[in-house]
Amino acid sequence: MNKPFSYSYDITLDKNYFSETYDASVNPKLTAKDFIKTGIFALIGFAILLSSSMGTIN
């Protein structure tokens, strides 16, 4: 009645495959605009945290 569980999978260890996916997913160009945008979002988030009731622990 109980059939044994079996599971199999394939792993691709191809250097061309990994270099292609790595090159497609990496954005090595960091500019000052990226850091400024991050700082602005952090300041806005910090301001929201300090000015709203979400920042209080009750």
C-alpha positions as a Markdown table, in Angstrom:
| # | Residue | x | y | z |
|---|---|---|---|---|
| 1 | Met | 0.0 | 0.0 | 0.0 |
| 2 | Asn | 2.7 | 2.5 | 1.0 |
| 3 | Lys | 4.9 | 3.2 | -2.0 |
| 4 | Pro | 8.5 | 4.3 | -1.0 |
| 5 | Phe | 9.2 | 7.9 | -1.6 |
| 6 | Ser | 11.7 | 8.7 | -4.3 |
| 7 | Tyr | 13.1 | 12.0 | -5.4 |
| 8 | Ser | 15.8 | 12.9 | -7.9 |
| 9 | Tyr | 17.3 | 16.1 | -9.3 |
| 10 | Asp | 19.9 | 17.2 | -11.7 |
| 11 | Ile | 22.6 | 19.7 | -11.0 |
| 12 | Thr | 24.2 | 21.7 | -13.8 |
| 13 | Leu | 27.9 | 22.5 | -13.1 |
| 14 | Asp | 28.7 | 24.1 | -16.4 |
| 15 | Lys | 31.1 | 27.1 | -16.3 |
| 16 | Asn | 29.5 | 28.7 | -19.3 |
| 17 | Tyr | 26.1 | 28.5 | -17.7 |
| 18 | Phe | 27.2 | 30.1 | -14.5 |
| 19 | Ser | 29.3 | 32.8 | -16.1 |
| 20 | Glu | 26.3 | 33.7 | -18.3 |
| 21 | Thr | 23.9 | 33.9 | -15.4 |
| 22 | Tyr | 26.4 | 35.8 | -13.3 |
| 23 | Asp | 27.1 | 38.4 | -16.0 |
| 24 | Ala | 23.4 | 38.9 | -16.5 |
| 25 | Ser | 22.6 | 39.4 | -12.8 |
| 26 | Val | 25.5 | 41.6 | -11.7 |
| 27 | Asn | 25.5 | 45.3 | -12.1 |
| 28 | Pro | 29.1 | 46.3 | -11.3 |
| 29 | Lys | 28.5 | 50.0 | -12.0 |
| 30 | Leu | 27.9 | 51.9 | -8.8 |
| 31 | Thr | 27.5 | 55.6 | -9.2 |
| 32 | Ala | 27.2 | 58.5 | -6.7 |
| 33 | Lys | 23.5 | 58.7 | -7.7 |
| 34 | Asp | 23.0 | 55.2 | -6.2 |
| 35 | Phe | 24.5 | 56.3 | -2.9 |
| 36 | Ile | 22.5 | 59.5 | -2.8 |
| 37 | Lys | 19.2 | 57.7 | -3.5 |
| 38 | Thr | 20.0 | 55.2 | -0.7 |
| 39 | Gly | 20.7 | 58.1 | 1.7 |
| 40 | Ile | 17.5 | 59.9 | 0.8 |
| 41 | Phe | 15.4 | 56.7 | 1.3 |
| 42 | Ala | 17.1 | 56.1 | 4.7 |
| 43 | Leu | 16.5 | 59.7 | 5.8 |
| 44 | Ile | 12.8 | 59.5 | 4.8 |
| 45 | Gly | 12.4 | 56.2 | 6.5 |
| 46 | Phe | 14.1 | 57.5 | 9.7 |
| 47 | Ala | 11.8 | 60.6 | 9.6 |
| 48 | Ile | 8.7 | 58.5 | 9.3 |
| 49 | Leu | 9.9 | 56.3 | 12.1 |
| 50 | Leu | 10.4 | 59.3 | 14.4 |
| 51 | Ser | 7.3 | 61.2 | 13.5 |
| 52 | Ser | 4.7 | 58.4 | 13.5 |
| 53 | Ser | 3.2 | 56.3 | 16.3 |
| 54 | Met | 4.7 | 53.3 | 14.6 |
| 55 | Gly | 8.0 | 54.1 | 16.3 |
| 56 | Thr | 6.6 | 53.9 | 19.8 |
| 57 | Ile | 6.5 | 50.7 | 21.9 |
| 58 | Asn | 3.3 | 50.4 | 23.9 |
